[in-house]
Amino acid sequence: MWFLLLATLVLALIYGIVVFIACLFTPFEYIDFDINKNGLIGVFELDYALSYSERTIETNGVKCKEYFALKDGLSIKLVCENQGFTS
């Protein structure tokens, strides 16, 4: 019984480390990974957000960098020049 508890704790720790590293090495914050806004990042949300690309768009005359999911092309995050994006 203790082995199952230990294994569960180790897997939870490994998953937490993976999420932490993903937040460090991508342009996304924790809130961007949480697609359904329930406060937790599921495996499918993590996979969805890590399969991304970026494109430069113009919104209301302002240049923006849009990060979008490769799976369906939906926007994950939009960063505009006045928010720190420089072309």
Order of alpha helices (4+ residues) and beta strands (2+ residues): alpha-alpha-alpha-beta-beta-beta
